[in-house]
Amino acid sequence: MADWKTAEAPERLRTSGLGSCVGVVLYEEGLSIAAMAHIMLPDSSMAAGRSLQRAKFADTALEDVLACLKEKGCSLRRLQAKLAGGAQMFSFSEGSDMSRIGPRNSEAVKAVLKENGIPVKAEDTGGSKGRTIEFSIMDSSLYIRTVNEGKTII
């Protein structure tokens, strides 16, 4: 959680505990490398003067992931993304923006990807249930296990 990593085929990238968090995978088809970030919060401005753990936030985590992938030889023009998570885990009566952390995480990730010209090839976001994801670098498949719903592949 609040982390990111890269791996090379035949390894797989995996993260669990995606409730309101978003798991985002960045990869370039044809290369044997990918990165996965487990995003907890939409924007580093939420740190409000506290020490910043860059991997926690959509804006700073994805900035670091993109720099790392570029350094490893990926072309930002050819990167693609798959994402899952961003659930609304609890219902709140007031409906404030702060209570929609899952949807805000998804929106923030998509905004950073769009800003960098990276298409979202597939996603499984929203709902109210947690997920575990695993990405196969070999075939660019994202395996998603949703609580009480089973597995899907995107």
N, C-alpha and C positions, 0 to 999 in steps of 0.2 A: 504494500500500500504506500502511496506517495513515493513511488520509485519508478525508474525506467531502466531498461537494459536492452542490449543488442545480442544477437546470436547469429550463428551461421548454420546452414544446412549441414547435416541432417537434424540438428537440434530443433527443439520446439520451444516457443515462448509461452509461458502460462502465468495467469494471475487469478486469484479468487477473491471473494469478498466484495464483488461489484454490486453494491446496492445503489446508492446515489452516485457513487464513483463511476467514472467512465474508463474503460480499457480501450486504448487506441493503438492500432498496429500500423506501422508505416513500412512499406516494402517496395522494392523495385523488381518487377517480374523479370526473370532471367538472371538476376544476381542471387547469390546464395546468402543474403544477409537481410535481416529485418530488425525492427525495434518495436518494443511494446512499452507504453507508459500507462501507469495506474493513476489517473487524475482524481484528486479529492475535491478540489475547489476551482471555481471558474477563473479567478483573476488574482494576481499577486497583490493587488491593492488591498485585498482583505487582510493582509499581514499587518497593516496599520502600525508600522514602526517596530514590530517585533522582528526577531531574527528570521530571515527568509529561507525556508527549505524549498528550493526551486522546483524540485520534482513533485511537489504537492499541487501546484497550480497549472492550469491549462496553458497560459501564456508563456511562462518561463520553462516549464518542462518540455513543451514542444519546441521551443527555441533551442534548447540544449540537445534534444534528440535530432533535430534537423542538422545542426552543426556537426554532430558526431557522424551521422550517416553521410553527409557530404565529405567529411574527412576520410571516411572509409571507401569512398569512390562512387557513392550513389549520386545520380543526377536528380536534382530537385524537380526538374521538368518531368521525370518519369516515375516519380514516387506516386504511390496509391495508398489509400487508407481503408481500413475496416474498423468498425467500433461497436462496442456493446456496453450496456449499463445505463446509467442515468435514470434509474428508477425513482419514482416518488414513493419512498418507503413508508411515510407516515402521512395521515391526513390531518390537515390543520383547518380550523374553522375560519381563520381570518384571511387565508389566501394571500398573504404577503409574498413579495418577491423572495425574501429570505427563506420562506418555507418551501420553495420549489428548487432546492439545491440540485437535485438530479437533472431536471430539464435545463437548468442554467449551465450545468457542467457540459451537457451535450451541445447546447448552443455555443458555448465558449470554444469547445474543441473544433466544431465545424467552422466557426468564424476564423480561427487561426489557420485551419487547413485551406479555407477559401482564399484568405489573404496571401497564402503561399502557392496558390494554384494547384493544390493537391486534391484530386477528386476522391470522394467517398464512394468506394466501389460497392460496399454493402454495410448494413448496420442492423443491429437489434437493440434499440434503445427505448426507454420509457417503461411503462407498466409500473408494477408495484412489487416485483419480485427480484431477488438477488440472482446473480449469475457468476459462473466461473468460465473463463475462456482459455483456449489453448490454440496457438497458431502454428500451423505446419509451414515451415519455410520452403519445404520441397515442392508443395503444390499450391501454396497461397490460400489454404483453407483455414477458416476460423471456426473452431468447434466451440459451441456454446451450450453449457449446461445450466438451465434455468430451474430454480427451486420449484419442485412439484410439477414440472412440465416436461422434463426430459431433455434430450439433446437435439440441437439443430446444427447444420453446417451452412456457413455462408462464404 
